[in-house]
Amino acid sequence: LGESTWVNGSGEGSTLEEEEPAGGEQEVFSANSDYFDTARLNRKESRDNALALLKEAAADENADQAVIDDANKQMQQIADNTVTESTIENLVIAKGYTDCVAFVNENSASIVIAGTENGLENSDIAKVTDIVMEETGLTADKIKIMEAN
């Protein structure tokens, strides 16, 4: 197992820091829930826009065959990434985490996990890294794991 990057919810560090929630636990869960819902929606909208452009390029009667082939290849990669992200999210949640959103591309993966009571620990990072490596074939240095606050 290599080393993956860990970033706390504020976008800093590779150290584990405990932070007290600003409000009650229900408020923290709601804020995290909103983040994950928004992140999934933004990811879907971005992907839908990219797919629309690629479909347009592939359907262009004047397009060179290489352009059509590339557009089709990119559409297939987007579909593959979508399935991989969903699988990672489901497996991470199955390990007992409240929520997770994955962003996978050809060369890297970023995983955001709902904050835990004690913050993410090295064992949490190792579990998630193993899942991502198995599902993507990426090495640990290409995987970034963050905790949402």
N, C-alpha and C positions, 0 to 999 in steps of 0.2 A: 504494500500500500504506500503510495507516494504522499505528498503533502498537497492538500487542496487549500485554497485561500478561504479564510473565514473573515467575514466583515460583520460588525454589529449593525444594528438597525440605523445608526446614525451615519453609516458609511465609513466608519473609521476602524482601524485597528486589526490586530490579530491576537488580541488578548481577550480573555473572558471577563466581562464586567457585569455585575449585578446592578440593575436599576430598579428603583421603586416605581410602580405604575403611578401615573398622575391621579387617577381616580380609582373607583372600585374595579374589581376584576371583570364585572359585566361590561363596564365601559371600555376596558382594554380589549376584550374579546370583540366587541362591536366595532371598534376602530380597526382591528386586524381584519375582521370580516369584510369591512368596507374596502380596505386595501386590496385584499385578494380578489374580491368581485371586480373592482376597478381595473386591476392588473390583467385579469382574464379578458375583460371587455376590450381594453386597449390592445391586447395581443391579438384578439380576434379581428378587430377593426383594421389593424395594420396588415394582418395577413390577408383579409378580404380585399383590401385595396391592392396589395401586391398581386394577388391571384387575378384580379380583374385586368390589371395591366398586362400580365403574362398571357392571359387568354386572348386578349386583344392582339398582342404580338403574334401569337401562334395562329390566329385566324386571318391575319392579314394576307390577302392573296398575292401581294407584291413582295412579301418577305422572302428572304433567302432561306433555303432549307436549313442552313446552320443556325439561323436565328430562331426558326420554328423548333428545331431540335433542342436548342438551349432553353427556350421558354418551357417546353414540355419537361425537360430535366429539372428545371427549377420548381415547377409545379409539383412534380413528384417528390422533390426534397422537402417542400413545405408540407405536403401530406405526411411524409415519413416523420418529420419533426413534430407535427401535431400529435400523432399517435404516441411517439416517444415521450413527449411532455405529459400527456395524459397518464401514461403508464407510470412514469416517475412520480407524479403527484399522488396517484392511488397507492403506490407502494410505500411512499413516505407516510401517508396518512395511516396506512395499515400498520405501520410500526409504532403508532400511538401518538403522532403529532396531530395537533388540532387542524391545521391547514397548511397548504403548501402551494406554490406556483413555480413552474419550471419554464425557463426560456432556453431552448436548445437550438443551436445552429450547427453547421458542419464542423466548426473548429473549437467550439466551447459550449459550456452550459453554465447557467446561473440559476440557483435555486434559492427561493425565499421561503423561509419557514416561519410559522406563527411563533411568537415569543412563548417561551416556557417559563414556568415558575422560577427556576434557578438559572435561566439563560441557557444558551447552547453550550454544551460541554464537549470536550474532545471526543468522547464516545459517540455523541450525537453526530458530530461532523464525520466521524469514521463510518457510521451506519449509512448516512445519506450519500457520502462519497462512493461507498461500495455499490449502492443502488444505481447511481448515475453511471459509474464506470461499466457496470454490467449491461445497462440498457443502451448506452451510447457507444461503447468502445473507446471513449476518451480516456486519456491518462489523468491522474489526479491533479496535475498542475494546470489543466485546462478547465477545471471545475471550480466555480465560486459559490460558496454557501453563505447566505446572509440570514439574519434574524430580523423579522419585522417587529418594530416596536409600536 
